[in-house]
Amino acid sequence: MNDASVKSLLKSNFVQRTLTTLILGSFSIFILLQGYPYGHIYIGIFFLGALLEWGYLIFSARSIWFLRLIWLIPGIFFILCSSVGLSSLLYENANVFVGVLLLVWSTDIGAYLFGRWLKGPKLAPTISPNKTWSGAIGGILMCLSVATIFAQLNTSAYIQTLPWYAILISIISQLGDLFESWIKRKLGVKDSGRIIPGHGGILDRLDSILTIGFGYFCIRLFW
């Protein structure tokens, strides 16, 4: 393989996504498993970045100022509530937190691979033209497979229940991804940023886990 081929391969979106997921994912898991306070500081850095990115996305959008203002405060509220929910889950059980994170990542990877491989009918063409039904189903299957393997490798009673929640987590994860795509469509932007190679911005990477965090926040608040 010549130098031009190597450079072209390294610049491809798939390779960038894979390398970023392996490096950033491994480091994230290591830090998060340390629990309090290191894991919480790590989460705080990401959510601070998400808040800054949300503000930049709002004020740089091509939509009218009134529409941007309408989205600004709910977005900040959503991110803050999600951070509280995820911090609570991490404090209660770091293994479960990492397990949920792995399920979200596996959903994203499965949807990406199966969608590119099988293609087929679009899932929501007006919101996200690249997403397909085959990708959505593939994401669920990948999530369920990872949950089952993770449960077999960990004897924790909480981890043993993950396969029962895998399908729900996968669906919520994909809905969160679609919701962020819908917001970006409304605001007239493609990506929330370019800080993470192959993925875009912090919000592009955290959209699914943010939705999970907000859901857990609501569960803790009302139940």
C-alpha atoms as one frame of an Amber mdcrd trajectory, in Angstrom:
protein
   0.000   0.000   0.000   1.519   3.338  -1.096   1.576   6.574   0.945  -1.393
   8.057  -0.937  -3.526   4.993  -0.160  -2.571   5.108   3.521  -3.457   8.808
   3.782  -6.759   8.210   2.002  -7.571   5.332   4.369  -6.780   7.385   7.473
  -8.998  10.222   6.227 -11.990   7.929   5.616 -14.926   8.487   7.954 -15.187
   4.816   8.929 -11.535   4.536   9.981 -11.708   7.818  11.916 -14.865   6.709
  13.700 -13.333   3.337  14.560 -10.042   4.743  15.867 -11.800   7.452  17.866
 -14.230   4.954  19.395 -11.426   2.567  20.399  -9.103   5.218  21.860 -11.633
   7.580  23.444 -13.905   4.716  24.465 -11.165   2.768  26.239  -9.933   5.857
  28.061 -13.490   6.829  29.053 -14.252   3.387  30.467 -11.029   3.399  32.482
 -11.756   6.823  34.011 -15.445   6.138  34.663 -14.726   2.871  36.459 -12.662
   4.846  38.974 -15.972   6.239  40.245 -16.052   9.303  42.472 -14.512  11.852
  42.031 -12.536  11.151  38.834 -15.450   9.812  36.820 -17.649  12.749  37.835
 -14.961  15.275  36.912 -14.638  13.547  33.534 -18.400  13.717  32.982 -18.382
  17.376  34.037 -15.757  18.251  31.419 -17.814  16.665  28.663 -21.042  18.325
  29.747 -19.368  21.711  30.043 -18.179  21.206  26.477 -21.707  20.203  25.463
 -23.149  23.399  26.985 -20.570  25.574  25.225 -21.178  23.736  21.967 -24.943
  24.143  22.336 -24.526  27.901  22.798 -22.237  28.112  19.769 -24.664  26.007
  17.705 -27.587  28.267  18.634 -25.859  31.566  17.898 -24.236  30.372  14.672
 -27.417  28.822  13.246 -28.933  30.225  10.064 -32.475  30.325  11.460 -34.180
  33.483  12.753 -33.129  34.818  16.170 -36.529  34.126  17.779 -36.365  30.428
  16.886 -32.815  30.214  18.215 -33.854  31.824  21.488 -36.706  29.341  21.869
 -34.232  26.441  21.627 -31.509  27.922  23.852 -33.032  27.577  27.345 -34.712
  24.147  26.881 -31.427  22.823  25.492 -29.477  24.047  28.528 -32.114  22.559
  30.835 -31.988  19.226  29.003 -28.174  19.009  29.174 -28.068  19.946  32.866
 -30.760  17.419  33.814 -28.987  14.742  31.782 -25.703  15.457  33.551 -27.416
  15.118  36.941 -29.049  11.838  35.895 -25.822  10.334  34.562 -23.801  11.530
  37.565 -26.346   9.886  39.866 -26.144   6.614  37.942 -22.335   6.684  38.029
 -22.337   7.376  41.772 -24.755   4.527  42.436 -23.029   1.902  40.295 -20.065
   2.587  37.987 -20.335  -0.883  36.402 -23.947  -0.299  35.377 -23.028   3.133
  34.016 -20.286   1.642  31.852 -22.662  -1.143  30.811 -25.250   1.373  29.614
 -22.520   3.317  27.830 -21.416   0.144  26.020 -25.005  -0.533  24.958 -25.344
   2.977  23.531 -22.049   2.641  21.659 -22.941  -0.813  20.354 -26.257   0.540
  19.085 -24.454   3.308  17.226 -21.876   0.917  15.747 -24.493  -1.677  14.790
 -26.720   0.908  13.148 -23.779   2.336  11.202 -22.471  -1.033   9.973 -25.809
  -2.682   9.174 -27.110   0.500   7.549 -24.100   0.755   5.228 -24.149  -2.976
   4.484 -27.860  -3.690   3.940 -29.145  -0.191   3.099 -32.871  -0.442   2.241
 -35.806   1.844   3.164 -35.019   5.086   4.983 -35.998   5.372   8.626 -36.717
   9.119   8.672 -35.649  10.644   5.339 -36.812  14.169   6.180 -34.827  14.211
   9.444 -31.743  12.070   8.791 -31.435  10.798   5.188 -28.611   8.351   5.981
 -30.500   6.327   8.596 -32.283   3.164   7.456 -34.605   0.603   8.991 -31.930
  -2.061   8.521 -29.521   0.107  10.511 -32.078   0.628  13.293 -32.772  -3.108
  13.602 -29.051  -3.885  13.351 -28.372  -1.433  16.168 -30.915  -3.188  18.392
 -29.463  -6.633  17.623 -25.908  -5.453  18.273 -26.996  -3.841  21.546 -28.749
  -7.019  22.689 -25.704  -9.128  21.791 -23.303  -6.893  23.719 -25.646  -6.794
  26.731 -25.793 -10.596  26.791 -21.998 -10.957  26.566 -21.440  -8.253  29.199
 -23.890  -9.970  31.549 -22.055 -13.282  31.126 -18.709 -11.678  32.006 -19.939
  -9.786  35.077 -21.534 -11.435  38.095 -23.155  -8.251  39.431 -26.903  -8.670
  39.966 -27.519  -5.296  38.306 -25.462  -6.210  35.242 -27.394  -9.468  34.897
 -30.549  -7.440  34.201 -29.012  -5.386  31.356 -30.172  -7.754  28.556 -33.766
  -7.176  29.697 -33.351  -3.442  29.167 -31.118  -3.624  26.071 -33.879  -3.210
  23.486 -35.400  -0.258  25.368 -31.987   1.405  25.777 -31.239   0.886  22.080
 -34.557   2.396  20.979 -34.192   5.408  23.303 -30.623   5.843  22.108 -31.690
   5.951  18.462 -34.589   8.277  19.220 -32.132  10.637  20.928 -29.955  10.572
  17.820 -32.945  11.346  15.605 -34.084  14.116  17.950 -30.723  15.856  17.714
 -30.793  15.498  13.912 -34.261  17.077  13.888 -33.040  20.016  15.991 -30.069
  20.560  13.670 -32.437  20.535  10.704 -34.597  23.156  12.371 -31.561  25.316
  13.128 -30.037  24.805   9.677 -26.735  23.165  10.742 -25.114  19.842   9.778
 -22.856  19.024  12.745 -22.636  20.505  16.223 -18.841  20.727  15.845 -15.692
  18.986  14.607 -13.781  18.316  17.805 -14.148  14.494  17.638 -12.711  12.984
  14.415 -15.245  10.922  12.477 -18.112  11.875  14.796 -18.428  15.657  14.657
 -18.995  17.585  17.850 -19.503  16.621  21.481 -23.275  16.815  21.104 -23.107
  14.557  18.041 -21.318  11.986  20.194 -23.407  12.457  23.351 -26.895  12.831
  21.839 -27.926   9.258  22.678 -26.417   9.101  26.167 -27.914  12.528  26.934
 -31.359  11.106  26.249 -30.645   8.133  28.530 -29.410  10.512  31.240 -32.500
  12.701  30.988 -34.728   9.641  31.218 -32.915   8.426  34.327 -33.167  11.912
  35.838 -36.956  11.827  35.364 -37.169   8.345  36.890 -35.223   9.452  39.975
 -37.250  12.644  40.241 -40.749  11.192  39.945 -40.306   7.608  41.111
